Amino acid sequence: MALSYKARRRWALVILLIGLPSYIAVAVWTVAQFDRPPILVELGIYILLGVIWAIPLKVVFRGVGQADPDAED
C-alpha cells in the first residue's frame, strides 16, 4: 500500500526529528565501544553509516519537497 503525500510528509518529519538523532547517537556510541580507529577510518565509518540510514527510507522522502499532487488549485 502506497503512502499518501500527507502521510509521507508526516513520516519524514518524525524520521528527521526523532529517528535521525537517535540513529546518530547509536552510531557514535557503537564506534566509541571500540578503541578509537585512525581518523580517516572513523570518518569513513561515519560516512558509510550516514548513507546507510537513508537507503531504506528514500521512498518516504521522495517528492516530499514538491507541491502536493492531490491538492486542488
N, C-alpha and C positions, 0 to 999 in steps of 0.2 A: 504494500500500500504506500503510495507516494504521499509525502508530507505537503500540506498546503503552504503557500507563501508565508502566511502569518505564523504558522507553526514552525517553519524553518527559521524565521526571524527570532522567535522566542527561544528556540533551542540554541541558536547561535549566541544569543545574549547570555543564556545560562552557561554555556560551554566557556565563553570568554571570561565571564565574571567569577565563576566558581571552579569549573573544571581545569582551566589552564593554570591558574595559580596553584591549585592542588597538584597538578602534574609537575610543575616546576619544583615545588617543594619535595616531592617524592624523588625526582631526578637528582636534585642536589644532595638529598640525604643518601641516596643509593651510591653516588660517586664518593661521598665522604666516608662510607663504610670501609672502603679500601684505602691502602696507602695512596697518598696523592700522586697521580701519574705526572709525567712531564707535561708542561703547559700545552704543547701542541696536541698531545694525545687527549688531554682533558677538553680542549677546545673542540676537537673532532667528535668526542663523545657527546658534548652538548649540542653541537650542530646536528648530529645524527638523531638525537632524541627530540630536537626541535622540529625536525622534518617528520619523524615517525608519528607524532600525535595528530598531525593534520591529514595524513593519508586516508584513514577510515572515515574522517569527518568532512571530507570535501563535498560530499553530497548535501550536507546540511548548509554549508557556506556558499554553495553555487547559486549565484543570482540574487543573493540577499541584498547587495548594494544597489540593485536595479529597482526601477519603479514596479509597483505591484501589477502583475499582468492581469489580475482578476478585477482590478478597480475600474469603476466607470469614470469616464472623463467628465 
